[in-house]
Amino acid sequence: MAMASILRLGHSPDPDDAFMWFPLLGEGLIDTGGYRFAHVIEEIESLNRRALKAELEITALSIHAFAHVADRYALLNAGSSMGEGYGPVVVSRAPLAPARLAGVTVAIPGELTSAALALRLHTPGVMTATAPFDAIPALVAGGQYEAGVLIHEGQLTYPQAGLHKVVDLGEWWAEETGGLPLPLGGNAIRRDLGEPAMARVARILEASIRYSLGHRDEALVHAMRYGRGLDPALADRFVALYVNDRTLDYGDAGRRSVQLFLDRAAEAGIIPKRVVVEFF
């Protein structure tokens, strides 16, 4: 298939994604090989749903969602979000023991999110209800749900809403697996672009991340536009959690963890079949 000069790049409206892809905004910061990138900015569950229909050439998606689209997309080795002993946080209005999650309804930010998958692996059979990720703190604080799973900056700001940590799913996964990072998000490229073009684009995306890591202050100024109330110090901390050396390369531990995460999902019947993950 011939490569289009304009590629749609789906990502979420969050400081970490904005930080990674800042050099692709058409300002000549890196060599984009003649390609232009049209940024499609939507929350992660919306991007997961788009991926099911293979709408975008390149997209951020949840590792959970990747299990459903591996025939149409390849997982890029660069652009991952991994929780290194931290991750989505389950919170409650009043202190709640982790074992009690089995008896309450937990708000999740989308059925295809990795946060939802990690919760189901932690608490098999848990009852859930889907809500917009940025509404979950207020819904839990207001008593509409007994507990909720927080992603993005909510992982850092929940104490300000008077919420209590029940379990950090990244901590739990590390304990379960001997220290492996929790797979959360990745970047995928559509296979029908053809391997030569996929390889060129993969190099451009990696160069974008390298540029931002090497020009941190410049990239953070851009990322702050997506901070949803985060002050500069907290935005910097949030970006550091999810854009780091692991983002450039999953590494052996990261690749092992992605496969194990989806193997356990298949064993638990959460995804329809085992997926052998290839990293492009």
WOWO-V611518 format. One line per field, one symbol per residue. ss: DSSP state (A for helix, B for strand, O for the rest). phi: phi as a letter, one per 30 degrees, with the letter a starting at -180 (. if undefined). burial: # if it has 16 or more other ideal C-beta (glycine too) atoms within 10 Angstrom, else .. A space follows every 10 residues. Layout:
# WOWO-V611518
ss->???
phi->???
burial->???
This chain:
# WOWO-V611518
ss->OOOOOBBBBB BOOOAAAAAA AAAAOOOOOO OOOOOBBBBB BOOAAAAAAA AAOOOOOBBB BBAAAAAAAO OOBBBOOOOO BBBOOOOOBB BBOOOOOAAA AAAOBBBBOO OOOAAAAAAA AAOOOOBBBB OOAAAAAAAA AOOOOOBBBB OOOAAAAAAA AOOBBBBBAA AAAAAAAOOO OBBBBBBBBB AAAOAAAAAA AAAAAAAAAA AAAAOAAAAA AAAAAAOOOO OAAAAAAAAA AAOOAAAAOO AAAAAAAAAA AAAAAAAOOO OOOOOOOOBO
phi->.ddddccdcd addbeddddd cedcdicidb dciidcccdc cbdddddedd dechdcdbad adeedeecbd dcbcdddcjd cbcdiblecd bbdcebdedd ddcbccdbdk dcdddddddd ddbeiedbbd beedcdeddd ddidbdaacc bhdedccedd ciccdcacdd ddddddcijd dddcbbcbbd dddjdededd dedddddddd ddddbedddd eddddcdhid dedddddddd dbbaedddae iedddddedd edddddddid cdadcddccc
burial->..#...#### ##.####### ####....#. .#..#.#..# #####.#### #..#.##### ########## ..######## ####.##### ###..#.... #....##### ########## ###..#.#.. #.##.##.## #..####### ########.. #.#.###### ####..#..# ########## #.#...##.# ##.######. ###.....## .###.##..# ....##.##. ####.###.# ..###.###. ##.##....# #...#.#.##
